[in-house]
């Protein structure tokens, strides 16, 4: 007669069969003295450290590789010239309307593109059309690029200096000097983001890669050639080095997901946990996420954007508490870029 042994499952098998109870068992251990922890070993409000490597692509004007845990993103920035004669409804920029005239958005001078590479995660198959996630990320990143005012349109203008064609030595008035400069073209920045590996929280890592790549971007010195009627770029020399972009501040995104004890928890009841920087498993088990973009460059933390999806747990009190977590995340990324 054989004795029946107890059935034991490995943690990996348990996670695949019952992911929600598996994560709940880690966050709510039976021993009260045991601290709450996630399946990846992190504390609920502990984020994965950033790793940043710039100038990784030799044929781009700026690039960066950013890794956070098992999520790795490569971002390349390349500039292409766009003549003002090719812009529909082009308006000559005036000194009086620089604040209201958003050239970056009106002329589409920033073009982000997201690609989730085959093999970066099991659900991204070869030959498939762009996923909903990739399109959503492109839209969100495009919106944040403009709303954060990260770039200055002045850096992307290519001027034609008419004074160089005149035989007169100096201009008598400053107004005459300004009138001699005419915008002939713009730099269009194509920002390509490629996910090499995907393990959750794609927006934060993609945005960190974009910021690091733009800080690394240096555009050639371009000028308008009157004889050829085209834009030319000077060869890099010691006297005429490529010009870096003037980046305003350092906006950093921080995302958290809300995990509830019950899979379908109603408003106002039950236990929940705020999981900062969620991985792929945690994202699949959470119905509510919040993203906050902050900038503490000037010493005081400024909230630039807030995005919240689903759920009813996160309210004003939790949002104020989450801003402190986002501030810590900003300091971590700031220290990595040094």
Secondary structure, 3 states (H helix, E strand, C coil): CCCCCCCCCCHHHHHHHCHHHHHHHHHCCCCCCCCCCCCCCCCCCCCCCEEEEECCCCCCCEEEEEEECCEEEEEEEEEEEEEHHHCCCCCCCCHHHCCCCCHHHHCCCEEEEEEECCCCCCCCCCCCCCCHHHHHHHHHHHHHHHHCCCCCHHHHEEEEEHHHHCCCCCCCCHHHHHHCEEEEEEEEEEEEEEEEECCCCHHHHHHHHHHHHHHHCEECCEEEECCCCEEEECCCCCCCCCEECCCCCCCEEEEEEEEECCCCCCCCCCCEEEEECCCHHHHHHCCEEEEEEEECCCCCCEEEEEEEECCCCCCHHHHHHHHHHHHHHHHHHHHHHC
